[in-house]
Amino acid sequence: MSFFSTPSFGGYLPEPLVPAFFRASAIPAMTHRPTHRFSFIGKPLIFMASLLPLAWLCWLAWQDRLGVNPVETLSHRTGDWSLRFLLLTLAVTPLRRLSGWNGLQKFRRMLGLFAFFYVCLHFGVYLIFDQFFDWAGIVEDVAKRPYITVGFAGWLLLIPLAVTSTNGMIKRLGRNWQRLHRLVYVIGALGVLHYLWLVKADLTEPLLYGGILGVLLGYRLWWWRTHSATISRSTR
């Protein structure tokens, strides 16, 4: 299992890295024309929809409607959308298997990269508006504040997933590519833990995200055990 893509199609960040984030990936056309047509229309729609949270935050900032603590609002909103896109990415494979609609897989790497994009925005808000590039203060925060420690670790682990999501890296890494991209499960747990430790009063949202993550990971475990048992019986 992987985060941004699967062995059946290419990665999310074609070379060069930065320009590729802002375009849909080149995926082999499917044999069913309606699915291909929906993918052609759906990718731009999902791309634009994924930018709406950022556009809304920019509008609120322009209208001076970010509340009494704008930095906290920006940090929380970008963090929320980071986790939401991460969960949406992880939900694609279960939904594809349950619905039988393989075309859903075409949208997974775009969702995965938007998760990475919003995580970078989340970290950027902390780096620029909260810490003002105070590197010593950041190191101290990472060392002494557990929720920042796990959040920072999750961001660092996302970087190699994004960098190795190219077709070329998939070929170069071979089976190790799949092993590397299983880190997304750890990243998801770190994201939920980051949110859980950050919230001091109402735990409803982090527990909700944790429950969704648990269901998604539980489904994968069930699928793997069932599939492995089926293969084992067929080889006897």
C-alpha positions as CSV (number, residue, x, y, z in Angstrom):
1,M,0.0,0.0,0.0
2,S,1.2,3.5,-0.7
3,F,0.3,7.1,-0.1
4,F,0.5,9.1,-3.3
5,S,0.2,6.3,-5.8
6,T,0.1,2.6,-6.4
7,P,2.3,0.3,-8.5
8,S,-0.4,0.4,-11.2
9,F,0.2,4.0,-12.0
10,G,2.9,6.7,-11.6
11,G,3.8,9.0,-8.7
12,Y,2.6,12.4,-7.8
13,L,5.5,14.7,-8.4
14,P,7.0,14.3,-11.9
15,E,10.3,16.0,-12.4
16,P,10.8,18.8,-11.7
17,L,9.2,18.6,-8.2
18,V,7.6,22.0,-7.8
19,P,5.9,22.4,-11.2
20,A,4.5,18.9,-11.0
21,F,2.6,19.6,-7.8
22,F,0.3,22.0,-9.7
23,R,-0.7,19.6,-12.5
24,A,-2.6,16.3,-12.7
25,S,-0.4,13.3,-13.3
26,A,0.0,11.4,-16.5
27,I,-1.9,8.2,-16.0
28,P,-2.4,5.5,-18.7
29,A,-5.9,5.8,-20.2
30,M,-8.4,3.2,-18.9
31,T,-10.1,0.9,-21.2
32,H,-13.6,2.1,-20.3
33,R,-14.3,5.3,-22.1
34,P,-16.9,6.7,-19.5
35,T,-14.4,6.3,-16.7
36,H,-11.7,8.0,-18.7
37,R,-14.0,10.8,-19.5
38,F,-15.0,11.3,-15.9
39,S,-11.3,11.3,-14.9
40,F,-10.6,14.0,-17.5
41,I,-13.4,16.2,-16.1
42,G,-12.9,15.1,-12.5
43,K,-9.3,15.9,-12.0
44,P,-9.6,19.6,-12.7
45,L,-12.7,19.8,-10.5
46,I,-11.0,18.0,-7.6
47,F,-7.9,20.2,-8.1
48,M,-10.0,23.4,-7.9
49,A,-12.1,22.1,-5.0
50,S,-8.9,21.2,-3.1
51,L,-7.8,24.8,-3.4
52,L,-11.0,26.2,-1.9
53,P,-9.9,25.9,1.7
54,L,-6.8,28.0,0.9
55,A,-8.9,30.5,-1.1
56,W,-11.3,30.8,1.8
57,L,-8.5,31.5,4.3
58,C,-7.0,34.1,2.0
59,W,-10.5,35.8,1.7
60,L,-10.9,35.8,5.5
61,A,-7.4,37.3,5.9
62,W,-8.2,39.9,3.2
63,Q,-11.4,40.8,5.1
64,D,-9.7,40.8,8.4
65,R,-12.0,38.1,9.7
66,L,-9.5,35.6,11.1
67,G,-10.6,36.3,14.6
68,V,-8.8,37.7,17.6
69,N,-5.8,35.4,17.0
70,P,-5.2,35.2,13.2
71,V,-2.1,33.0,13.6
72,E,-3.9,30.4,15.6
73,T,-6.8,30.4,13.2
74,L,-4.5,29.9,10.2
75,S,-2.6,27.2,12.1
76,H,-5.7,25.3,13.1
77,R,-7.4,25.5,9.7
78,T,-4.4,24.4,7.7
79,G,-3.7,21.6,10.2
80,D,-7.4,20.4,9.9
81,W,-7.2,20.3,6.1
82,S,-3.9,18.5,6.2
83,L,-5.4,15.7,8.2
84,R,-8.6,15.7,6.2
85,F,-6.7,15.3,2.9
86,L,-4.6,12.6,4.4
87,L,-7.7,10.7,5.5
88,L,-9.3,11.2,2.1
89,T,-6.2,9.8,0.4
90,L,-6.2,6.7,2.6
91,A,-10.0,6.3,1.9
92,V,-9.5,5.9,-1.8
93,T,-8.4,2.3,-1.8
94,P,-11.1,1.0,0.5
95,L,-13.8,2.9,-1.5
96,R,-12.4,1.5,-4.7
97,R,-12.5,-2.0,-3.4
98,L,-16.0,-1.7,-1.9
99,S,-17.5,0.1,-5.0
100,G,-15.6,-1.7,-7.7
101,W,-14.9,1.6,-9.4
102,N,-11.2,1.5,-10.2
103,G,-11.3,5.0,-11.6
104,L,-11.2,6.3,-8.1
105,Q,-7.5,5.4,-7.9
106,K,-6.7,8.1,-10.5
107,F,-7.5,10.8,-7.9
108,R,-5.5,9.5,-5.0
109,R,-2.1,11.0,-5.7
110,M,-3.6,14.4,-6.3
111,L,-5.3,14.2,-2.9
112,G,-2.1,12.9,-1.4
113,L,-0.1,15.8,-2.7
114,F,-2.7,18.3,-1.4
115,A,-2.3,16.7,2.0
116,F,1.4,17.4,1.7
117,F,0.7,20.9,0.5
118,Y,-1.5,21.8,3.4
119,V,1.0,20.2,5.9
120,C,3.6,22.5,4.4
121,L,1.3,25.5,4.8
122,H,0.6,24.4,8.4
123,F,4.4,24.3,9.1
124,G,4.9,27.5,7.2
125,V,2.4,29.4,9.5
126,Y,4.3,28.1,12.5
127,L,7.7,28.9,11.1
128,I,6.9,32.4,9.8
129,F,4.0,33.9,11.8
130,D,4.5,32.1,15.1
131,Q,8.2,31.7,15.4
132,F,9.4,34.4,13.0
133,F,12.2,32.1,11.8
134,D,13.5,31.7,15.3
135,W,15.4,28.5,14.7
136,A,16.6,28.2,18.2
137,G,13.0,28.5,19.5
138,I,11.8,26.0,17.0
139,V,14.4,23.4,18.1
140,E,13.4,24.1,21.7
141,D,9.8,23.6,20.8
142,V,10.4,20.3,19.0
143,A,12.5,19.0,21.9
144,K,10.2,20.1,24.8
145,R,6.6,20.1,23.4
146,P,5.4,16.6,22.5
147,Y,2.6,17.7,20.1
148,I,5.1,19.7,18.1
149,T,7.6,16.8,18.2
150,V,5.1,14.3,16.6
151,G,3.8,16.9,14.2
152,F,7.3,17.8,13.0
153,A,8.2,14.1,12.7
154,G,5.1,13.6,10.5
155,W,6.0,16.4,8.2
156,L,9.6,15.1,7.8
157,L,8.3,11.6,7.0
158,L,6.0,13.1,4.3
159,I,8.9,14.6,2.4
160,P,10.4,11.4,1.1
161,L,6.9,10.1,0.1
162,A,6.5,13.2,-2.1
163,V,10.0,13.2,-3.5
164,T,9.8,9.5,-4.4
165,S,6.4,9.7,-6.1
166,T,7.8,10.1,-9.6
167,N,7.6,7.3,-12.1
168,G,11.4,7.2,-12.2
169,M,11.7,6.8,-8.4
170,I,9.2,4.0,-8.5
171,K,11.3,2.1,-11.0
172,R,14.6,2.8,-9.2
173,L,13.4,1.8,-5.7
174,G,11.4,-1.3,-6.9
175,R,9.9,-3.1,-4.0
176,N,11.5,-0.7,-1.5
177,W,9.2,2.0,-2.9
178,Q,6.2,0.2,-1.5
179,R,7.9,-0.4,1.8
180,L,8.8,3.3,2.0
181,H,5.2,4.5,1.2
182,R,3.8,2.4,4.0
183,L,5.1,5.2,6.2
184,V,1.8,6.9,5.5
185,Y,0.2,4.8,8.2
186,V,2.7,6.0,10.7
187,I,2.2,9.6,9.5
188,G,-1.6,9.3,9.9
189,A,-1.2,8.2,13.5
190,L,1.3,11.0,14.2
191,G,-1.2,13.5,12.7
192,V,-4.0,12.3,14.9
193,L,-1.7,12.3,18.0
194,H,-0.5,15.8,17.2
195,Y,-4.0,17.0,17.1
196,L,-5.0,15.1,20.2
197,W,-2.2,16.5,22.3
198,L,-2.7,20.0,20.9
199,V,-6.4,20.2,22.0
200,K,-6.8,21.0,25.7
201,A,-10.5,20.9,26.1
202,D,-12.9,19.5,23.4
203,L,-11.4,16.2,22.1
204,T,-14.3,15.5,19.7
205,E,-12.6,16.3,16.5
206,P,-9.3,14.6,17.1
207,L,-11.1,11.5,18.4
208,L,-13.3,11.6,15.3
209,Y,-10.3,11.7,13.0
210,G,-8.7,9.0,15.1
211,G,-11.8,6.8,14.7
212,I,-11.8,7.3,10.9
213,L,-8.1,6.5,10.7
214,G,-8.7,3.4,12.8
215,V,-11.5,2.2,10.4
216,L,-9.3,2.8,7.4
217,L,-6.3,1.0,8.8
218,G,-8.5,-1.8,10.2
219,Y,-10.1,-2.3,6.8
220,R,-6.6,-2.7,5.2
221,L,-5.6,-5.2,7.8
222,W,-8.8,-7.2,7.3
223,W,-8.3,-7.1,3.5
224,W,-4.7,-8.2,3.8
225,R,-5.5,-11.1,6.0
226,T,-8.4,-12.2,3.9
227,H,-6.5,-11.8,0.7
228,S,-3.5,-13.7,2.1
229,A,-5.8,-16.5,3.3
230,T,-7.4,-16.8,-0.1
231,I,-4.0,-17.0,-1.9
232,S,-2.8,-19.6,0.6
233,R,-5.9,-21.8,0.0
234,S,-5.5,-21.5,-3.8
235,T,-1.9,-22.6,-3.7
236,R,-2.6,-25.8,-1.8
